[in-house]
């Protein structure tokens, strides 16, 4: 994950840079921009503020920041995956085939099942490692 930081507040800018030092990237080549202002750019943004429409409210911890960034990246990947699958479903003549629709559904069920299994295993390991 490549993250750029663009904040009006120098203190917040520096704090975010310290939190994300391993993932920092220039705005032109980043996946996500973290900012304390609403930006009108092509990249996904994470808005940090005390306002109700903020993605992350102040004060926050490093782990909260990372969780929000991972959620945004996961949501973006899922939407891109969904869009590409929908494009595959539409054949060049404008009609869709039921075989591809079933394959899409089957792939989605397999992915969800795998995610559930991974989360279940993590939970069980965390319980027994205490």
C-alpha positions as CSV (number, residue, x, y, z in Angstrom):
1,X,0.0,0.0,0.0
2,X,1.4,3.4,-1.1
3,X,0.2,6.3,1.0
4,X,0.7,10.0,0.6
5,X,0.1,12.6,3.3
6,X,-1.2,16.1,2.6
7,X,-2.2,18.1,5.7
8,X,-2.7,21.7,6.5
9,X,-1.6,21.1,10.1
10,X,2.2,20.6,10.3
11,X,1.8,18.6,13.6
12,X,-0.7,16.2,12.0
13,X,1.4,16.0,8.8
14,X,4.5,15.0,10.8
15,X,2.6,12.5,13.0
16,X,1.1,10.8,10.0
17,X,4.5,10.6,8.3
18,X,5.9,9.0,11.4
19,X,3.0,6.5,11.6
20,X,3.3,5.6,7.9
21,X,7.0,6.0,7.3
22,X,7.3,2.5,5.6
23,X,4.4,3.2,3.3
24,X,5.0,6.8,2.3
25,X,4.9,7.7,-1.4
26,X,4.5,10.8,-3.5
27,X,1.0,11.8,-4.4
28,X,1.5,11.0,-8.1
29,X,2.3,7.4,-7.4
30,X,0.2,6.6,-4.3
31,X,-2.9,4.4,-3.8
32,X,-4.4,6.5,-1.0
33,X,-4.0,10.1,0.2
34,X,-4.5,10.9,3.9
35,X,-5.5,14.5,4.6
36,X,-7.1,16.8,7.1
37,X,-8.9,18.6,4.3
38,X,-11.3,17.4,1.6
39,X,-9.4,17.0,-1.6
40,X,-10.7,16.8,-5.2
41,X,-8.2,14.3,-6.7
42,X,-8.3,11.0,-8.5
43,X,-6.8,8.9,-5.8
44,X,-8.8,7.4,-2.9
45,X,-8.6,9.7,0.2
46,X,-8.9,9.2,3.9
47,X,-10.3,12.4,5.5
48,X,-9.2,13.0,9.1
49,X,-11.3,15.5,11.1
50,X,-13.7,16.0,14.0
51,X,-16.6,16.4,11.6
52,X,-19.2,13.8,11.3
53,X,-18.4,12.9,7.7
54,X,-14.7,12.1,8.4
55,X,-13.2,8.7,7.7
56,X,-11.2,9.0,10.9
57,X,-11.9,11.3,13.8
58,X,-9.3,12.9,16.0
59,X,-7.7,11.8,18.2
60,X,-6.7,8.5,16.8
61,X,-4.1,5.9,17.3
62,X,-1.7,4.4,14.7
63,X,-3.6,1.1,14.8
64,X,-6.9,3.0,14.1
65,X,-5.3,4.7,11.1
66,X,-3.9,1.4,9.7
67,X,-7.3,-0.2,10.1
68,X,-9.1,2.6,8.2
69,X,-6.4,2.5,5.4
70,X,-6.8,-1.3,5.1
71,X,-10.6,-1.0,4.9
72,X,-10.4,1.6,2.2
73,X,-8.0,-0.5,0.2
74,X,-10.1,-3.6,0.7
75,X,-13.2,-1.8,-0.4
76,X,-11.5,-0.4,-3.5
77,X,-10.1,-3.9,-4.5
78,X,-13.6,-5.4,-4.0
79,X,-15.3,-2.8,-6.1
80,X,-12.6,-3.1,-8.9
81,X,-13.0,-6.9,-8.8
82,X,-16.8,-6.6,-9.0
83,X,-16.6,-4.1,-11.9
84,X,-14.1,-6.3,-13.8
85,X,-16.3,-9.4,-13.3
86,X,-19.4,-7.4,-14.5
87,X,-17.5,-6.4,-17.6
88,X,-16.6,-10.0,-18.2
89,X,-20.3,-11.0,-17.9
90,X,-21.3,-8.7,-20.7
91,X,-20.4,-10.3,-24.0
92,X,-19.4,-8.2,-27.0
93,X,-22.9,-8.5,-28.5
94,X,-24.5,-7.1,-25.4
95,X,-26.0,-10.3,-24.0
96,X,-24.7,-12.0,-20.8
97,X,-24.3,-15.8,-20.4
98,X,-25.6,-17.7,-17.4
99,X,-22.4,-19.7,-17.1
100,X,-20.3,-16.7,-16.4
101,X,-22.9,-15.4,-13.9
102,X,-22.7,-18.7,-12.0
103,X,-18.9,-18.6,-12.1
104,X,-18.9,-15.1,-10.7
105,X,-21.3,-16.2,-7.9
106,X,-19.2,-19.3,-7.2
107,X,-16.0,-17.3,-7.0
108,X,-17.5,-14.8,-4.7
109,X,-18.8,-17.6,-2.3
110,X,-15.4,-19.2,-2.3
111,X,-13.7,-15.9,-1.5
112,X,-16.1,-15.1,1.4
113,X,-15.7,-18.7,2.7
114,X,-12.0,-18.4,2.7
115,X,-12.1,-15.0,4.5
116,X,-14.4,-16.5,7.1
117,X,-12.1,-19.4,7.6
118,X,-9.1,-17.2,8.0
119,X,-10.8,-15.0,10.6
120,X,-12.0,-18.0,12.5
121,X,-8.5,-19.4,12.7
122,X,-7.1,-16.1,13.9
123,X,-9.7,-15.9,16.6
124,X,-9.1,-19.5,17.8
125,X,-5.3,-18.9,17.8
126,X,-5.7,-15.6,19.7
127,X,-7.9,-17.4,22.3
128,X,-5.4,-20.3,22.9
129,X,-2.3,-18.0,22.9
130,X,-3.5,-16.1,26.0
